Amino acid sequence: MSDGATSASLIERVRAQDSDAWESLCEIYAPLVYSWARKANLKQHDAEDIIQDVFGRVSTGLKNFSHGDANNTFRGWLWTITRNVIRNRFEKLTRDPAKAEGGTHALRRVQDAPDWITNDASDEPQLDSSEESAMLRRALKLVENDFAEHIWNAFWQFTIEGKSARDVAKEVGISEAGVRQAKFRVLARLREVLG
């Protein structure tokens, strides 16, 4: 899933201090940050700390984030923040491993950290299909209430369940073109939220 036009309206709502928008942003992206932290060989409680640190930085830095071209995406920006927070955590451990939680064990974790932690030019780690699916499910749940029930049902049956437009049109009570339009509208909204 690419991030292209990721959630420009969601970001604007967060900037306007809409608490529901902030919750949505966190609900969609916190598990992604957690996944990246775990892929850096961080333990569960450390990964949870990373989420807090990252979203603290997102909260203060979002006013300076600008949606631009395809090279300037929210997800890419979030990845950069996450990588830097993880990198800072590992740098603290290497500066004083004796004081670090876990001592030599923690130092070994630092030494076993993936290359993408220290490589500035690295792309984000690939999500596996279950992580992608989970992110998509969270986004679908968030946008479902943006649509009338018949639009959502047409989208769901046609796009997710794979029923024919003709069958869905008969069941939902709209035209086949209306079924295709429902798919288009919901997917456009998903692109707006996720990309």
C-alpha positions as CSV (number, residue, x, y, z in Angstrom):
1,M,0.0,0.0,0.0
2,S,1.6,3.3,-1.0
3,D,1.1,6.4,0.9
4,G,0.8,8.9,-2.0
5,A,-1.8,11.4,-0.8
6,T,-1.9,10.1,2.7
7,S,-4.6,11.6,4.8
8,A,-4.2,15.3,3.9
9,S,-7.6,16.0,5.4
10,L,-6.9,13.9,8.4
11,I,-3.6,15.8,9.0
12,E,-5.4,19.1,8.6
13,R,-8.0,18.0,11.2
14,V,-5.2,17.0,13.5
15,R,-3.5,20.4,13.0
16,A,-6.9,22.0,13.9
17,Q,-6.7,20.1,17.2
18,D,-9.6,17.7,16.4
19,S,-9.2,15.0,19.0
20,D,-11.1,12.4,17.0
21,A,-8.7,13.0,14.1
22,W,-5.7,12.5,16.5
23,E,-7.2,9.3,17.7
24,S,-7.7,8.1,14.1
25,L,-4.2,9.0,13.2
26,C,-2.8,7.1,16.2
27,E,-5.1,4.1,15.7
28,I,-4.0,3.7,12.1
29,Y,-0.2,4.4,12.5
30,A,0.7,3.4,16.1
31,P,0.7,-0.3,15.2
32,L,2.9,0.5,12.2
33,V,5.4,2.3,14.4
34,Y,5.3,-0.6,16.9
35,S,6.0,-3.0,14.0
36,W,9.0,-1.0,12.9
37,A,10.3,-0.9,16.5
38,R,9.9,-4.7,16.9
39,K,11.7,-5.2,13.6
40,A,14.6,-3.3,15.1
41,N,14.8,-6.1,17.7
42,L,13.3,-4.0,20.5
43,K,11.4,-5.7,23.2
44,Q,7.7,-5.1,23.6
45,H,7.9,-2.5,26.4
46,D,10.7,-0.7,24.5
47,A,8.6,-0.7,21.3
48,E,5.7,0.8,23.3
49,D,8.0,3.5,24.6
50,I,9.1,4.2,21.0
51,I,5.4,4.8,20.0
52,Q,5.1,7.4,22.8
53,D,8.3,9.2,21.8
54,V,7.4,9.1,18.1
55,F,3.9,10.4,18.5
56,G,5.2,13.1,20.9
57,R,7.4,14.3,18.0
58,V,4.6,13.9,15.5
59,S,2.4,16.1,17.7
60,T,4.9,18.9,17.9
61,G,6.3,18.5,14.4
62,L,3.1,18.1,12.4
63,K,2.7,21.9,12.0
64,N,6.0,21.9,10.0
65,F,5.2,18.8,7.9
66,S,4.1,19.7,4.4
67,H,2.4,17.4,2.0
68,G,4.0,17.8,-1.3
69,D,4.9,15.4,-4.1
70,A,5.1,11.6,-3.9
71,N,8.5,12.0,-2.2
72,N,7.1,13.8,0.8
73,T,4.5,11.5,2.3
74,F,3.2,11.3,5.9
75,R,4.2,7.7,6.2
76,G,7.7,8.5,4.9
77,W,8.0,11.3,7.4
78,L,6.7,9.0,10.2
79,W,9.3,6.4,9.2
80,T,12.1,9.0,9.4
81,I,10.9,10.1,12.9
82,T,10.6,6.5,14.0
83,R,14.0,5.5,12.7
84,N,15.6,8.5,14.5
85,V,13.9,7.7,17.8
86,I,15.0,4.1,17.5
87,R,18.5,5.2,16.6
88,N,18.7,7.6,19.6
89,R,17.6,4.7,21.8
90,F,20.4,2.5,20.5
91,E,23.0,5.3,20.7
92,K,22.2,5.8,24.4
93,L,22.8,2.1,25.0
94,T,26.2,2.2,23.2
95,R,27.4,5.4,25.0
96,D,26.9,3.8,28.4
97,P,26.1,0.1,28.1
98,A,26.9,-0.5,31.8
99,K,24.0,1.8,32.8
100,A,21.7,0.5,30.1
101,E,18.9,-1.9,31.1
102,G,20.2,-5.3,30.4
103,G,23.9,-4.4,30.4
104,T,25.8,-6.6,28.0
105,H,22.5,-8.1,26.7
106,A,21.3,-4.7,25.7
107,L,24.7,-4.0,24.0
108,R,24.3,-7.2,22.1
109,R,20.9,-6.1,20.9
110,V,22.4,-2.8,19.7
111,Q,25.1,-4.7,17.8
112,D,22.4,-7.0,16.3
113,A,20.2,-4.0,15.2
114,P,19.3,-4.1,11.5
115,D,21.3,-1.9,9.1
116,W,18.4,0.3,8.4
117,I,18.7,1.8,11.9
118,T,22.1,3.4,11.0
119,N,21.6,3.9,7.3
120,D,20.1,7.3,6.5
121,A,19.2,6.4,3.0
122,S,17.3,3.3,3.9
123,D,13.7,2.7,3.0
124,E,11.2,1.6,5.6
125,P,11.2,-2.1,6.4
126,Q,8.6,-4.0,4.3
127,L,5.4,-4.9,6.1
128,D,4.3,-8.4,5.9
129,S,0.8,-9.2,4.5
130,S,-0.7,-9.5,8.0
131,E,0.5,-6.0,9.0
132,E,-0.8,-4.6,5.7
133,S,-4.1,-6.3,6.2
134,A,-4.4,-5.1,9.8
135,M,-3.7,-1.5,8.7
136,L,-6.3,-1.7,6.0
137,R,-8.9,-3.2,8.4
138,R,-8.3,-0.3,10.9
139,A,-8.7,2.2,8.1
140,L,-11.8,0.5,6.7
141,K,-13.4,0.6,10.2
142,L,-12.6,4.4,10.5
143,V,-14.2,5.3,7.1
144,E,-17.2,3.0,7.3
145,N,-19.3,5.7,9.1
146,D,-18.5,8.2,6.3
147,F,-21.0,6.4,4.0
148,A,-24.6,5.6,3.9
149,E,-25.3,1.9,4.7
150,H,-26.3,1.0,1.1
151,I,-23.1,2.6,-0.3
152,W,-21.0,0.7,2.2
153,N,-22.8,-2.6,1.6
154,A,-22.4,-2.2,-2.2
155,F,-18.7,-1.5,-1.8
156,W,-18.2,-4.3,0.7
157,Q,-20.0,-7.0,-1.4
158,F,-18.5,-5.9,-4.7
159,T,-14.9,-5.1,-3.6
160,I,-14.3,-7.3,-0.6
161,E,-16.6,-10.2,-1.1
162,G,-16.1,-10.2,-4.9
163,K,-19.7,-10.5,-5.9
164,S,-20.7,-9.3,-9.4
165,A,-21.9,-5.8,-9.8
166,R,-25.2,-7.2,-11.2
167,D,-25.8,-9.3,-8.0
168,V,-24.9,-6.5,-5.7
169,A,-27.1,-4.1,-7.5
170,K,-30.1,-6.4,-7.2
171,E,-29.4,-7.0,-3.5
172,V,-28.7,-3.4,-2.5
173,G,-31.3,-1.8,-4.8
174,I,-29.0,0.4,-6.9
175,S,-27.8,0.3,-10.4
176,E,-24.7,-1.5,-11.5
177,A,-23.1,1.9,-12.2
178,G,-24.0,2.8,-8.6
179,V,-22.2,-0.2,-7.3
180,R,-19.1,0.8,-9.2
181,Q,-19.4,4.3,-8.0
182,A,-19.7,3.1,-4.4
183,K,-16.4,1.2,-4.8
184,F,-14.8,4.3,-6.3
185,R,-16.0,6.6,-3.5
186,V,-14.9,4.3,-0.6
187,L,-11.5,3.6,-2.2
188,A,-11.0,7.3,-2.8
189,R,-11.8,7.9,0.9
190,L,-9.4,5.1,1.9
191,R,-6.6,6.7,-0.3
192,E,-7.3,10.0,1.5
193,V,-6.8,8.3,4.9
194,L,-4.0,5.9,4.0
195,G,-2.8,6.5,0.5
